[in-house]
Amino acid sequence: MIIKTGIHLEEQGVGFKKSFKKELGNGKDTLFWLDVWYEDIPFKDRFKRLFRLESDPNASVHKRLGWDGISNLGSWEWVNHPRGRTGSEFDELRQIIRGMVNNNEKKDRWVWALTSNGNFSTKVLANLVRSKIINSRASGFETMRNNLVPKKVEVFVWRAMNGRLPVLSELDKRGVDLHSVRCPICDNDIETVQHALFKCNISNEVWKRISKWFDLSHGFLDQNNCFKGLSSFQMTEVGFKIWQAVEWTCGYIIWKNRNKKVFKNICWNPPMALNEIQTKSYEWIAKRCKLISIEWNTWLVNPKRLIC
């Protein structure tokens, strides 16, 4: 799971793989050419010509550095002896390893450069993801944070705006063999992010109920630019954050119920979804909003007055 997450982070410019490197002990569990153990690049990339002459690409550091007492300039097994430019690379390599000593009492280990103790931390990684992804620009406008909802909802919104939700049309683009790319809920159109979250029969009905709950015209919703918020409705600053939190919660609940239907065949309907959205959004917003007090009865009966 960590490796798969790392691949997605690398795509977004988060240097996940490069943050890991080997800390040498006796050198027996570290690959001389393939692992990153000296500076920040493996020797196979630093000495490309020399690597092509190596007879055993998987040789350990212990073996190649001659830590069995063979030579203080290394122990080598070349296909052809290095000469010319390759010989110059060989001279440079021997200068690097000259004088390196092993620690026979200590095993090699992976260390993570982003923590002081070298241990991997999900908390540190989460903060890195938040700073690199949640605050990045998405689809031509800035992805705003909203502290009235959990991080998982922020991540969901970022993924939705960047086409990162695994709807069937996106899976098809990535070469996944599918029986159909039509919406698994209504079967009326190809399942895109916009269709799944806004245009599908059930999701569209959920948004109509949300608009009725807030006493808004259903025309407020821009189905082609999801989660941009209301642009033609006057709200206070805190009111905008509250509405945005509701909007994001609505999309999150719709997606969650879509997945329950697809993977577990658990049916859902707009009234059920509305109830879940009202409950979850109140739970999250009332707990996190420090500027105004929100009562449950007001939330259910007249939430519009909280945002105006």
C-alpha positions in Angstrom: 0.0 0.0 0.0 2.8 2.4 0.9 4.6 1.7 -2.4 1.4 2.2 -4.5 0.8 5.5 -2.6 4.3 6.5 -3.3 3.8 6.1 -7.1 0.9 8.5 -7.0 2.8 11.0 -4.9 5.7 10.9 -7.4 3.3 11.8 -10.1 2.3 14.9 -8.2 5.9 16.0 -7.6 6.3 14.6 -4.1 9.8 13.0 -3.9 8.7 9.9 -2.1 11.1 7.3 -3.5 14.1 9.6 -3.1 13.3 10.2 0.6 14.4 6.6 1.3 18.1 5.4 1.3 20.2 2.7 2.8 22.2 3.2 5.9 25.2 0.9 5.8 26.2 -1.5 8.5 28.1 -4.6 7.2 27.0 -3.9 3.6 25.5 -7.4 3.1 21.9 -6.4 2.6 22.6 -3.4 0.3 23.1 -3.7 -3.5 26.2 -1.9 -4.6 24.9 -0.8 -8.0 21.1 -0.7 -7.5 20.4 0.8 -4.1 20.8 4.4 -3.0 23.4 4.2 -0.3 25.9 6.9 -1.2 24.6 10.5 -1.7 21.3 10.5 -3.5 21.7 8.4 -6.7 22.5 4.7 -7.3 25.9 3.9 -8.8 24.2 2.3 -11.8 23.1 5.8 -12.9 26.2 7.6 -11.8 28.6 5.3 -13.6 26.5 4.0 -16.5 29.4 2.8 -18.7 31.0 1.0 -15.8 27.7 -0.7 -14.8 27.4 -2.2 -18.3 30.7 -4.1 -17.6 29.5 -5.5 -14.3 29.1 -9.3 -14.4 26.9 -9.4 -11.3 24.5 -6.4 -11.1 23.1 -7.6 -7.8 26.4 -7.8 -6.0 26.3 -6.4 -2.4 28.2 -3.5 -1.1 30.1 -5.9 1.2 31.2 -7.9 -1.8 32.2 -5.1 -4.1 34.1 -3.0 -1.4 36.2 -6.0 -0.6 35.1 -6.1 3.0 36.2 -9.7 3.2 39.8 -8.4 3.2 40.3 -8.9 -0.6 41.3 -5.3 -1.4 40.9 -1.8 0.0 40.1 -0.6 -3.5 37.3 -3.1 -4.1 36.7 -6.5 -5.5 35.5 -6.5 -9.1 34.2 -9.0 -11.7 34.2 -7.2 -15.1 33.0 -8.6 -18.4 35.8 -6.6 -19.9 38.4 -4.5 -18.1 37.5 -0.8 -17.9 39.5 1.4 -20.2 39.2 4.8 -21.9 36.1 6.8 -20.6 35.0 3.7 -18.6 38.5 3.6 -17.1 38.0 7.2 -15.9 34.7 6.3 -14.3 36.5 3.4 -12.6 39.1 5.7 -11.2 36.4 8.1 -9.9 34.6 5.2 -8.3 37.7 3.9 -6.5 38.4 7.4 -5.1 34.9 7.4 -3.6 35.1 4.0 -1.9 38.8 4.5 -0.8 38.9 4.2 3.0 35.3 3.2 3.5 35.0 0.9 6.5 32.2 -1.5 7.5 30.5 -2.2 10.8 30.3 -5.9 11.1 28.2 -5.6 14.3 25.4 -3.7 12.5 23.0 -4.7 9.8 22.1 -2.4 6.9 18.7 -0.7 7.2 16.5 1.6 5.2 16.2 5.1 6.6 13.7 7.9 5.8 15.3 11.2 5.2 12.3 13.2 6.3 12.5 12.3 10.0 15.4 12.9 12.4 15.4 9.2 13.6 15.2 7.8 10.0 11.9 6.0 10.8 8.9 6.2 8.4 6.1 8.2 9.8 2.5 8.3 8.4 1.9 11.6 10.2 4.9 13.3 8.5 3.8 11.8 5.1 0.3 13.1 5.7 1.6 16.6 6.3 3.8 16.4 3.2 0.8 15.3 1.1 -1.3 18.1 2.5 1.3 20.8 1.7 2.2 19.5 -1.7 -1.2 18.4 -3.0 -4.1 19.9 -1.1 -2.6 23.4 -1.5 -1.6 22.9 -5.1 -3.4 24.4 -8.1 -6.0 22.2 -9.6 -7.8 22.6 -13.0 -6.8 26.2 -13.3 -7.9 27.4 -9.9 -6.6 27.0 -6.4 -7.8 24.0 -4.4 -9.0 25.7 -1.2 -8.7 24.0 2.2 -11.7 23.9 4.5 -11.1 23.1 8.1 -14.8 22.4 8.7 -14.4 19.0 7.1 -12.0 16.1 7.7 -8.8 15.7 5.6 -10.3 12.7 3.8 -13.0 15.0 2.4 -10.4 17.5 1.2 -8.5 14.7 -0.5 -11.7 13.5 -2.1 -12.4 16.9 -3.5 -8.9 17.3 -4.8 -9.1 14.0 -6.6 -12.5 14.8 -8.1 -11.3 18.1 -9.5 -8.2 16.5 -11.0 -9.9 13.5 -12.6 -8.4 11.2 -10.0 -11.5 9.4 -9.0 -11.6 5.8 -10.4 -14.8 6.3 -12.4 -15.2 3.9 -15.3 -14.2 6.3 -18.0 -10.9 7.1 -16.2 -10.1 3.4 -15.6 -10.8 2.8 -19.3 -8.2 5.5 -20.2 -5.7 3.7 -18.1 -6.1 0.5 -19.9 -8.3 -1.4 -17.4 -10.3 -4.1 -19.2 -14.0 -3.3 -18.4 -17.2 -4.8 -19.5 -18.8 -1.4 -19.9 -18.0 2.3 -19.1 -21.6 3.2 -18.6 -22.8 4.5 -15.3 -23.3 1.5 -12.9 -26.1 3.3 -11.1 -28.4 4.6 -13.9 -26.8 3.2 -17.1 -27.9 6.3 -18.9 -24.4 7.7 -19.9 -20.7 7.1 -19.7 -19.5 7.4 -16.1 -17.3 10.5 -15.8 -16.6 12.4 -12.5 -19.3 15.0 -13.5 -21.8 12.3 -14.3 -21.2 10.2 -11.1 -21.3 13.1 -8.7 -23.8 15.5 -10.4 -25.7 14.2 -13.5 -26.6 10.6 -12.6 -30.3 10.3 -11.8 -29.8 9.6 -8.1 -26.9 12.1 -7.5 -28.8 14.9 -9.4 -31.8 14.2 -7.2 -29.6 14.4 -4.1 -28.4 17.9 -5.2 -32.1 18.9 -5.7 -32.9 17.9 -2.2 -29.8 19.8 -0.9 -30.9 23.0 -2.7 -34.5 22.6 -1.3 -33.0 22.1 2.2 -31.1 25.4 1.9 -33.9 27.1 0.0 -31.8 27.6 -3.1 -32.7 27.4 -6.8 -31.3 24.2 -8.2 -29.8 26.3 -11.0 -27.1 27.3 -8.6 -25.1 24.2 -9.4 -22.5 24.3 -12.2 -22.3 20.6 -13.2 -19.3 21.2 -15.4 -17.1 22.7 -12.7 -17.7 20.7 -9.6 -17.1 22.1 -6.1 -16.4 25.7 -7.1 -19.1 26.9 -4.8 -21.9 29.5 -5.2 -20.8 32.4 -7.4 -24.0 34.4 -7.6 -25.3 34.2 -4.0 -24.4 36.6 -1.3 -22.9 34.9 1.8 -20.8 35.9 4.7 -17.2 34.6 4.9 -18.1 32.0 7.4 -21.3 31.3 5.5 -19.3 30.5 2.4 -17.1 28.0 4.4 -20.2 26.4 5.8 -21.8 26.0 2.4 -18.6 24.8 0.8 -18.3 22.2 3.6 -21.9 21.0 2.9 -21.2 20.9 -0.9 -18.0 18.8 -0.3 -19.7 16.5 2.1 -22.5 16.0 -0.4 -20.1 14.9 -3.1 -18.2 12.7 -0.6 -21.4 10.9 0.5 -22.6 10.4 -3.1 -19.3 8.8 -4.0 -19.2 6.6 -0.9 -22.7 5.3 -1.6 -21.8 4.8 -5.3 -19.0 2.6 -4.2 -21.2 0.6 -1.8 -23.6 -0.1 -4.7 -20.8 -1.1 -7.1 -18.7 -3.2 -4.8 -21.2 -4.5 -2.2 -24.5 -4.2 -4.1 -25.9 -2.0 -1.2 -28.7 0.0 -2.6 -29.2 3.7 -1.7 -31.6 6.5 -2.6 -31.7 10.3 -2.4 -33.6 10.5 1.0 -31.1 8.2 2.6 -28.2 10.2 1.1 -29.7 13.5 2.3 -30.1 12.2 5.8 -26.5 11.1 5.9 -25.3 14.4 4.5 -27.3 16.4 7.0 -26.0 14.3 9.9 -22.3 14.2 8.8 -22.1 17.8 7.8 -23.6 18.9 11.1 -21.3 16.6 13.0 -18.2 18.0 11.3 -19.2 21.7 11.0 -20.6 22.1 14.5 -17.6 20.6 16.1 -15.0 22.6 14.0 -16.7 26.0 13.6 -15.5 28.3 16.3 -17.2 31.5 15.0 -20.8 30.7 15.4 -22.9 28.2 17.3 -25.0 25.8 15.3 -28.1 24.1 16.8 -29.3 20.9 15.3 -32.9 22.1 14.8 -31.8 25.2 13.0 -29.5 23.0 10.9 -32.4 20.9 9.8 -35.1 23.5 9.4 -33.4 26.7 8.3 -29.7 26.3 7.5 -29.8 29.1 5.0 -29.8 31.7 7.7 -26.4 30.4 8.9 -24.8 31.3 5.6 -26.4 34.6 4.8 
